[in-house]
């Protein structure tokens, strides 16, 4: 029997509440890995956009202007 099979059999023999806790812990461990990948991807995107702004390849607008436009768009959707 493989190590995975042993752990699975032991986990399934646990009381229901312990299995719930174990499942939550396992899912959380996957989320943490995914979160790190997402954070890394966002950081790369932020650096790329910052570089475009510095090189003049991207045009920026004041936040006040963008928020005003967004609010107007939301009001029109209703």
BELPERA-V510574 format. One record per backbone hydrogen bond with DSSP energy under -1.0 kcal/mol. NH is the residue of the N-H (numbers start at 1). CO is the residue of the C=O. Records with the same first field share a line. If there is no record, write none. Layout:
NH = CO ; CO
This chain:
6 = 2
7 = 3
8 = 4
9 = 5
10 = 6
11 = 7
12 = 8
13 = 9
14 = 11
19 = 15
20 = 16
21 = 17
22 = 18
23 = 19
24 = 20
25 = 21
26 = 22
27 = 23
28 = 24
29 = 25
30 = 26
31 = 27
32 = 28
33 = 29
34 = 30
35 = 31
36 = 32
37 = 33
38 = 34
39 = 35
40 = 36
41 = 37
42 = 38
43 = 39
44 = 40
45 = 41
46 = 42
47 = 43
48 = 44
49 = 45
50 = 46
51 = 47
52 = 48
53 = 49
54 = 50
55 = 51
56 = 53
57 = 52
58 = 52
66 = 62
67 = 63
68 = 64
69 = 65
70 = 66
71 = 67
72 = 68
73 = 69
74 = 70
75 = 71
76 = 72
77 = 73
